[in-house]
């Protein structure tokens, strides 16, 4: 188990995985738990993680992901979906999410009203909802990548894909979930490339 700092130094966008090495059930569950426990706006948890190990399905998805070898060489391909229907007040799910906290009716009504009024524009269309919920999936995705790195497991976040084609292959009901990110996990086969980052003082400004 690496420290957090060691994990951050270890993690990089792995471009090709060792196809002969597979992640254990215990370790992949640890990684997915990091995603499940991630923070989300209003606690809506508007995401779903599809875990694909079927080699035929990975091969079918690869051309729709710009033919990137990571898709087929990885041990586990996690397709990160952004929730659409679940955040709509009329679905009843936001109310259920709030009710996980024991609260009187007046408090529940307050939160439901705040939720609906604050997000009025966001909830006005599926496109706006996707823009909101897909951003949150990146929090979960980052946590999963760092969790993987603590175990010495590599990852590579992929945005290079034909979204419509991937959703079609996976037969997604896009009124409920839409594709946000393709996230392969596995073990590197090549040496890690040099980590290039801007200097600390270029990206951090302290305001007293």
Buried (B, 14 or more C-beta within 10 A) or exposed (E): EBEEEEBBEBBBEBBBBBBEEBBEEEBBEBBBEBBEEBEBBBEBBBBBBBBBEEEEBBEBBBBBBEEBBBBBBBBBBBBBBBBBBBBBBEBEBBEEBBEEEEEEEEEBEEBBEEBBEEBEEBBEEBEEBBEBBBEBBBBBBBBBBBBBBBBBBBBBBBEEBBBEBBBEBBEBEBEEBBBBBBBBBBBBBEEEEEEEEEEEEEEEEEEE
